[in-house]
Amino acid sequence: MLYKRCNCPEHKCKHPWHYEFRHEGRQYRKSTRTANRVLAERIESRRHTKVLDGKDVEDAPKITLKEHIKAYVEHTAKTNTTAYKDQAVLDRFAAIAGADRLLSDISAFQVERWKLARAESVSRATVNRELNIVRGLFSRAVEWNRLGSAPTVSVKPFRVDGARLRVCSPEEIQTLLAGLTGDLKLLAKVTLESLLRLSEALNLRASDIGASWVEVRRKGGKVQRVPITPELRTELLERAHKSSGYVFGKGWSGKPPMQQAVSVAYTRAIRALGLKGISHHVFRHTGATLMVQSGVSLRALQVIGGWSSLRMVERYAHVDDAELQRAVRQNHERTLERTEGSSEGAKSEIGGSGK
């Protein structure tokens, strides 16, 4: 609805028109800054359309990308144990998109340009993981009413369906468990057996350990019980720090080491064993693959590993040549049994009709 705040005759008035409308309980009103009624109607219509489409940013604060990144990283540092990665990824994004550019001026074009530039130096799978961090940045901007819609909505990740996961061979597993010592060995066993991520394992406390399970805080804050073996339970309780209760607590404070420090320690230890391409996260891939090969259902694997969808779990459903041969052989034998049974029945019918 258009209106004026003055009492002047409409045909002589030079005061601007104002508009006002309501949507989902919220009132929108503003000056069109024009005395032309036709132009004022167009301005009101454009604003109305943006509100209906969820793209209204006229009331959003004028904040730069750099300022929003700072606030976002401070927020994730309180809830996300891997928040240290966000700063490095978003700094590289800001360098290409423009750190001093207004947040509302960032479009899908800048995101695509960053994605293509990043793919020249790292793998596409890595770019996809970093794209999730950029998506989180803009999703939070929408949630905080700093944007009407996220520019990453139309940006698609690279297709990497053919990428192979690094999985340890039985020989490599033996070498690792025989060569690793102390906390590195225990962390490897925790992930190989129960698929815990490094951050989840480091945050374990004695109070989180039950009779046959451990309580793990997943990404997003959800707490879930993950089964463990009695042998692993005993090792974890014996390792727990006396004062803090952290299983992998160190020093007088009993706090666990930083995830980055543990990752570096793994890199050095595995390199000393003469192995290549193995990190702690490879233990998670290996444990999941071994479960599938042992006949564990994908649904059970999803629950144990804490994956959000079965599509993520399907990456571990590898099949080897022996399994393929066994499947074909089983069908051959079953088909042969049915064929022979049908032949014997046919012979008996023929013999009976001859009598």
N, C-alpha and C positions, 0 to 999 in steps of 0.2 A: 504494500500500500504506500502510495506517495502522499506527502503532505508538506506544508510549509509552516514555519514557526512565526511568521509575521501575519499581519492583518491587511496587507496591501492588496489592491485589486490584482487578480491573476494576470491580466493582459498588460499591466504596467510594471509589475514587480520584477526586480532584478536580483532578489534573494534566491539562494539555491534551494532545490528540492531535497527533501530527506525521504528515505524509505524505511519501512519497518515490516517485519514478518516474523513468524515463529516456526520453529521446526524441532520436533522431539523435546518440547518443553523449554527450549532455549529461545530467547528473543534476540533478533538481529536488527540493528538500526544504525544508520550512518548517513552522513550528508553526501549527496552526489556531486557537490561543488559545481553545479550548473543550474542555470535558470531555464534551460531548454527542457521541456517536459518529455519530448521524444527521446532525447539523449539520456535523461534521467531514468526512463523506463528500461532502456537497454542496460544501463549500469545495474539497476536492481535485478533484472533478469539474469545477467551474468553471475552476480553474487548468489542468487537463489540456486542457480544450476550447480555452482561449485559446492554449496552446502549440501545439496541433495546427493552429489557424487562423492562426498567425503573429501573434497580437495580444497576446502576453504582454508586459507592461511592468512587472511587479512588481519585477524586478531592475534596471530602468532607473534611472539617476540622476535625482534631482529637480532638473531644470534649467528655468529660465524661458525663454520665447520670446526675450526680449531677449538673454540669454546665448548662446543657440544661434545667433541671427542674427550676433552678433559673431564667433563662432568660424567660422561658415560664410563670412562675407565675407572673413575673414583667409585662409581656405583657397582661395577662388576667386581672390583677388588674385594668388596664385602661379601659377595655371594658366590663367586666363581674362583676355584683354586687355580685355574689356568689363565687368570686375567692378565698375567704378565705378558702373554702373547698378544693380547689385544692392542697394547700401546704400539708395538713395533709394526703390526699389520696396518693399523689406522694411520700411523705416521707416514707410511709409504703411500697409502691411499690419498692422504691430504696433500702430499707433495705433487701428485699428478692432478687431482681435482681442484686444488687451490685451497690452502689452509685458511686464508682470509676471505674466502668467498662466503656469502651468506648461505646458511643451511638451506633456505628455501630456493636458492638458485642452483643447487646441485640437481642435475638431471640424470636420466639413465645413460645419456651419452658419456658423461664423465666416468660413470661406473664401468661401462663397456671399455672405454679407453684404458682405464687402470687394469682391467682384467686382461686385455690383450698385451699390454706392456709387461705385466707381471709374468705372463706365460712364456715370455722370451727368456727368462732367467730361472724359472722353477717349473716343475711338472704341472700338468693340468689338474691332477688330483690335489696338489698343494694349493693351487689357485682356488679350487672349489671350497676347500676348507677355510681359506681366508675370506672368501666371498660370504660365507656364513657369518663371520665376524662383522663384515660390513653390513650385512642384512640386519644383524642385531642392533647395530648402531642406529640405523634409520627406523627400525621398528620401535625402539625406545623413544625416538624423537616424536613419532606419531602418538605413542602412549602418553608422553609428557606434553602433548598439545603444542609441540614446536613445529609440526608439519601436519598437513592435511592427509597426505598419503606418502608412502615411501617410494623413492625413485627406483629401488631395486626390485619392485614387483615384476617388471617386464624383463629383467636381466636373468638369463638362464645360465646355469652352470655348464661347464664343458662336459661332453660325453666321454666317459672313461670306463665304459663297461668292459672293455677288453683288458683292463689293468689287472695284473696278477699280484696277489698278496704274498709277502715274504713269510714263509713258514719254515720253522726249523725241522730238519730231518731227525730221525731217531738218533743217529750218530752225534749230531750237533747238540741234542738235548743231553745226552750222556756227558759230552765234553763240558757243557756249561755247568751242569749240576756237580760235576767232579772238580771243576776248576774254580767256580765261584765260592766265596766264603762269606761268613757272617751275615749281615743284613742283606747284602746283594743276593745271596743264595736263597734266603728265606722269602724275600720279595718275589724272586723268580718263581718259587714254588707256589706262593699265594696266587699269582696270576695264571700259571699253567694249570693249576687244579680248579680254581674257582673264578677265573677270568676277571679279577679285579683290576681296574685301571691303577696306574701308579699313584695318582692323587688319592684315590679311594683307599688304597692299602696304607699309605703314609698317615692318613687321618684316623686309622683304627685305634680304639682304646680297649682296655681290658673289659670295660663295662659294655662294650659292643659285642662281646663274644658270648654266645649262648651255648647250649648243650651240643648242638650240631650245626650251628649257623653263626654268621656274623651280620650285624646290622651295618649297612653301607648307605651313605648319603650320596645319591646319584646326582647327575647334573640337573639343575633346576630345583634342588632341595628335597626331592622325594627320598624317603628312607625305605630301604628294602632289605629283606633278609635273604642272604645268600648261603647256601649249604657249604659246609667244609667237612673234611675228614677228621676223625678223632686224633690222628697223628698230627695233623696241621694245627688243630686246636691247642694241643699240648705245647707245641713249639711257640705258638703266638703268646700264650699265657706266660710261658717261661721268659720270654723276651721283654714283656711289658715293663715299662719304667715304674719304679716303686712309688714315686711321688706324683707324677703327672698322669700315669695310667696309659699314656701313649705306648702302643706296641713297639714303635720304632723311635721312641724318645731318646734323646742324647743329652749328656751333660747334666749339670745340677738343676737346670730348669725343666728338663725332660721333654722339651719340644722336639718334634720330628724335623729332619733336615728339609731344606727347600727342594722342590721337585727338580729344579734345574741342576742342582748339585748332584742329586742322585743320578740323573740322566748322564751327566758328564762322567761320573764314576763308572757307570755301566759301559760307556763308550771305551774308556781306558782298559777296563778289565777284559772286555770281550776282544779288544784288539790284541791284548797280551796273550790271549788264548789262540790267536791265529785265525779267528773267524771274522767274516765280513758281512756287512749289511744287516746286522742284528742289533736291535735296540730292545728296551724293556717292553715296548708295545708289541713287538713281534711275538713275545710270549703269549699275549692275549690272542693273536691270530692263530698261533700254534695250538693253544688249548682248545679254542673253538673248533678248529678243524679236526682235532683228535676226537672230540665229542661226537661230531657228525659221523666220522668214520666208524665209531663204536656203536652207532645206531641210535644216538640221542635225537629226539625229535627237534625240529627247528623251533617249535613253540617253547619247549623246555629250555633250549639254548638261548632264546630271546630273553626269557625271564632271568636266567642265571647271569647273563652278560649285561643286562640292563639296556638293551637296544630298544629304541622307540618304535621300530617297525620291522616286520619280517623281511622287508626288502633289504635292510642292512644285514640281516642274518644270512640271507641267501648267498652272500659272497663266500661264505665258509663251506657251502655244500659242494666241495670239490669231489670229483670222482676220478679214480685212477683206472688204468687199463685192466687190472685184475678184477675190479668191481664190475666193469663193463662186460668182461668176458663171463663172469659169474652170472650176471643178469641174463645174457643171451643163452648160456648153457641151461639155466633153469627153465626158460621158455621152450627151449628145444626138447628137454626131457618131458615137460608136461604135454607138449604137443604130440610127442612120440607116443606117450602113454595113451592119450585119447585116440590117436590114429590106430594103434594096435588094438585097442579095445573095440573100436568100431569095426575093424577088419574081422576080428574073431566073431563078433555078433553077426556080421554079414555072412560069414562061412556057415555058422550054425543055422541061419535062416535058409541058406541055399541047401544045406544038407537035409534040413527038415522037409523042405518042399520036394526033394528028390525021393524021399521015402514015401 
